[in-house]
Amino acid sequence: MKLIPSEWETSRLTIQDLKESEIPIVQEIYEQGDYVHQWDGGNLDHEYAYRCFTDGDLPPNGTKERYKIQVLALKGTGTIVGILTTYHGYPKAETFYINFLYIDKVYHKQGLGKEVINELLKVLRECNFGEVRASVAIKNWPALRFWTGLGLNTVNGFYGDKVYGADQYANIELIKKF
């Protein structure tokens, strides 16, 4: 199985595998997104960046070799402005799974997320993946608009609580086939 490159770029960003020295800044960026837990019912993971670097955030029967945590850094300054975590080959070999994408709140609404994903989609086609998937909290309307706007607009399934409620949560898995 071919993996996405350890380093690739867009017009404004360099995307590369996380280095151990970058864990503290990546953890800070991750923690900015704590507000999403109001939509997904999750809890803030104070060891997220370290855990992803050492063990990965793996699916059932997943292996670390197929997992990537990458940083998004501005060209020129090298300032880390985002995180992308992915898994190659789940639930089937030709599937590329986007686990997590977050852009530093200072850089929201500048099109960086769309830029990264549009380039990633090109890379995935070159790597011969058949589809890309992302799971989104149903209550996370901004993320639903983001992903469907980028072509991940086929619903594969719903997972989580069966009924709506303030303390009920579910995700929708979105797919884009190539």
One Martini backbone bead per residue (centre of mass of N, CA, C, O) as a GRO file, in nm:
protein
  178
    1MET     BB    1   0.096   0.037   0.022
    2LYS     BB    2   0.043   0.366  -0.035
    3LEU     BB    3   0.162   0.659   0.094
    4ILE     BB    4   0.167   0.948   0.186
    5PRO     BB    5   0.365   1.189   0.214
    6SER     BB    6   0.582   1.332   0.451
    7GLU     BB    7   0.591   1.562   0.221
    8TRP     BB    8   0.392   1.851   0.134
    9GLU     BB    9   0.201   2.092  -0.078
   10THR     BB   10   0.091   2.413  -0.111
   11SER     BB   11   0.078   2.742  -0.173
   12ARG     BB   12   0.096   2.807   0.170
   13LEU     BB   13   0.188   2.504   0.249
   14THR     BB   14   0.336   2.271   0.474
   15ILE     BB   15   0.330   1.913   0.488
   16GLN     BB   16   0.422   1.717   0.783
   17ASP     BB   17   0.556   1.518   0.984
   18LEU     BB   18   0.571   1.479   1.304
   19LYS     BB   19   0.767   1.610   1.554
   20GLU     BB   20   0.855   1.583   1.874
   21SER     BB   21   0.908   1.900   1.915
   22GLU     BB   22   0.587   1.965   1.821
   23ILE     BB   23   0.385   1.863   2.036
   24PRO     BB   24   0.307   2.117   2.207
   25ILE     BB   25   0.178   2.286   1.972
   26VAL     BB   26  -0.026   2.071   1.883
   27GLN     BB   27  -0.176   2.055   2.150
   28GLU     BB   28  -0.273   2.347   2.152
   29ILE     BB   29  -0.438   2.330   1.894
   30TYR     BB   30  -0.621   2.101   1.977
   31GLU     BB   31  -0.744   2.250   2.235
   32GLN     BB   32  -0.901   2.468   2.078
   33GLY     BB   33  -1.118   2.231   1.980
   34ASP     BB   34  -1.301   2.165   2.236
   35TYR     BB   35  -1.588   2.266   2.134
   36VAL     BB   36  -1.670   1.997   1.975
   37HIS     BB   37  -1.783   1.837   2.229
   38GLN     BB   38  -2.074   1.958   2.210
   39TRP     BB   39  -2.123   1.757   1.945
   40ASP     BB   40  -1.968   1.460   2.036
   41GLY     BB   41  -1.917   1.396   2.361
   42GLY     BB   42  -1.638   1.441   2.423
   43ASN     BB   43  -1.297   1.463   2.538
   44LEU     BB   44  -1.026   1.598   2.648
   45ASP     BB   45  -0.690   1.527   2.533
   46HIS     BB   46  -0.384   1.581   2.702
   47GLU     BB   47  -0.229   1.342   2.497
   48TYR     BB   48  -0.276   1.346   2.191
   49ALA     BB   49  -0.007   1.411   2.043
   50TYR     BB   50   0.162   1.193   2.180
   51ARG     BB   51  -0.016   0.948   2.109
   52CYS     BB   52  -0.001   0.987   1.801
   53PHE     BB   53   0.310   0.966   1.782
   54THR     BB   54   0.347   0.681   1.930
   55ASP     BB   55   0.057   0.509   1.850
   56GLY     BB   56  -0.189   0.639   1.755
   57ASP     BB   57  -0.521   0.663   1.589
   58LEU     BB   58  -0.680   0.368   1.579
   59PRO     BB   59  -0.833   0.129   1.439
   60PRO     BB   60  -0.944  -0.162   1.416
   61ASN     BB   61  -0.656  -0.339   1.365
   62GLY     BB   62  -0.448  -0.129   1.357
   63THR     BB   63  -0.151   0.043   1.233
   64LYS     BB   64   0.107   0.265   1.261
   65GLU     BB   65   0.210   0.255   0.957
   66ARG     BB   66  -0.092   0.380   0.856
   67TYR     BB   67  -0.027   0.634   1.022
   68LYS     BB   68  -0.090   1.001   1.045
   69ILE     BB   69   0.081   1.296   1.165
   70GLN     BB   70   0.031   1.632   1.059
   71VAL     BB   71   0.167   1.942   0.973
   72LEU     BB   72   0.074   2.286   0.930
   73ALA     BB   73   0.278   2.518   0.745
   74LEU     BB   74   0.398   2.810   0.677
   75LYS     BB   75   0.536   2.957   0.438
   76GLY     BB   76   0.850   3.100   0.546
   77THR     BB   77   0.791   3.069   0.873
   78GLY     BB   78   0.677   2.774   0.992
   79THR     BB   79   0.409   2.806   1.108
   80ILE     BB   80   0.191   2.636   1.298
   81VAL     BB   81  -0.174   2.588   1.186
   82GLY     BB   82  -0.200   2.259   1.190
   83ILE     BB   83  -0.391   1.941   1.167
   84LEU     BB   84  -0.332   1.596   1.039
   85THR     BB   85  -0.521   1.291   1.049
   86THR     BB   86  -0.448   0.951   0.927
   87TYR     BB   87  -0.568   0.656   0.733
   88HIS     BB   88  -0.446   0.365   0.565
   89GLY     BB   89  -0.689   0.124   0.509
   90TYR     BB   90  -0.995   0.220   0.611
   91PRO     BB   91  -1.174  -0.067   0.597
   92LYS     BB   92  -1.012  -0.064   0.328
   93ALA     BB   93  -0.744  -0.050   0.122
   94GLU     BB   94  -0.882   0.197  -0.068
   95THR     BB   95  -0.899   0.361   0.202
   96PHE     BB   96  -0.914   0.698   0.317
   97TYR     BB   97  -0.871   0.841   0.644
   98ILE     BB   98  -1.007   1.117   0.814
   99ASN     BB   99  -0.977   1.199   1.145
  100PHE     BB  100  -0.823   1.499   1.153
  101LEU     BB  101  -0.901   1.858   1.139
  102TYR     BB  102  -0.706   2.157   1.228
  103ILE     BB  103  -0.726   2.509   1.271
  104ASP     BB  104  -0.611   2.772   1.384
  105LYS     BB  105  -0.805   3.031   1.495
  106VAL     BB  106  -0.634   3.262   1.360
  107TYR     BB  107  -0.686   3.096   1.058
  108HIS     BB  108  -0.963   3.126   1.016
  109LYS     BB  109  -1.125   3.198   0.716
  110GLN     BB  110  -0.866   3.139   0.482
  111GLY     BB  111  -0.872   2.843   0.328
  112LEU     BB  112  -0.676   2.616   0.437
  113GLY     BB  113  -0.845   2.360   0.452
  114LYS     BB  114  -0.923   2.349   0.153
  115GLU     BB  115  -0.639   2.344   0.043
  116VAL     BB  116  -0.551   2.079   0.171
  117ILE     BB  117  -0.778   1.891   0.064
  118ASN     BB  118  -0.746   1.941  -0.236
  119GLU     BB  119  -0.455   1.830  -0.243
  120LEU     BB  120  -0.509   1.556  -0.115
  121LEU     BB  121  -0.693   1.449  -0.340
  122LYS     BB  122  -0.467   1.441  -0.548
  123VAL     BB  123  -0.278   1.248  -0.398
  124LEU     BB  124  -0.482   1.010  -0.379
  125ARG     BB  125  -0.503   0.960  -0.679
  126GLU     BB  126  -0.195   0.900  -0.720
  127CYS     BB  127  -0.224   0.654  -0.495
  128ASN     BB  128  -0.495   0.490  -0.568
  129PHE     BB  129  -0.742   0.569  -0.429
  130GLY     BB  130  -1.100   0.511  -0.411
  131GLU     BB  131  -1.133   0.661  -0.123
  132VAL     BB  132  -1.281   0.900   0.108
  133ARG     BB  133  -1.306   0.955   0.468
  134ALA     BB  134  -1.543   1.100   0.714
  135SER     BB  135  -1.616   1.186   1.050
  136VAL     BB  136  -1.917   1.352   1.175
  137ALA     BB  137  -2.083   1.546   1.368
  138ILE     BB  138  -2.409   1.621   1.339
  139LYS     BB  139  -2.378   1.900   1.516
  140ASN     BB  140  -2.141   1.987   1.302
  141TRP     BB  141  -2.209   2.211   1.075
  142PRO     BB  142  -1.941   2.327   0.970
  143ALA     BB  143  -1.822   2.047   0.891
  144LEU     BB  144  -2.042   1.956   0.698
  145ARG     BB  145  -2.001   2.187   0.498
  146PHE     BB  146  -1.708   2.140   0.437
  147TRP     BB  147  -1.711   1.841   0.333
  148THR     BB  148  -1.939   1.863   0.120
  149GLY     BB  149  -1.793   2.098  -0.041
  150LEU     BB  150  -1.547   1.872  -0.108
  151GLY     BB  151  -1.727   1.589  -0.184
  152LEU     BB  152  -1.822   1.464   0.096
  153ASN     BB  153  -2.161   1.348   0.005
  154THR     BB  154  -2.167   1.051   0.098
  155VAL     BB  155  -2.360   0.840   0.283
  156ASN     BB  156  -2.270   0.557   0.491
  157GLY     BB  157  -2.349   0.652   0.799
  158PHE     BB  158  -2.472   0.600   1.133
  159TYR     BB  159  -2.336   0.685   1.467
  160GLY     BB  160  -2.492   0.613   1.774
  161ASP     BB  161  -2.737   0.764   1.874
  162LYS     BB  162  -3.091   0.723   1.796
  163VAL     BB  163  -3.158   0.994   1.944
  164TYR     BB  164  -3.245   1.307   2.013
  165GLY     BB  165  -3.035   1.520   2.230
  166ALA     BB  166  -2.845   1.703   2.435
  167ASP     BB  167  -2.705   1.402   2.536
  168GLN     BB  168  -2.682   1.329   2.229
  169TYR     BB  169  -2.484   1.125   1.991
  170ALA     BB  170  -2.358   1.157   1.645
  171ASN     BB  171  -2.241   1.019   1.339
  172ILE     BB  172  -2.117   1.088   1.009
  173GLU     BB  173  -2.033   0.917   0.714
  174LEU     BB  174  -1.819   1.033   0.461
  175ILE     BB  175  -1.792   1.018   0.092
  176LYS     BB  176  -1.533   0.991  -0.164
  177LYS     BB  177  -1.508   0.903  -0.492
  178PHE     BB  178  -1.274   0.820  -0.774
   0.00000   0.00000   0.00000
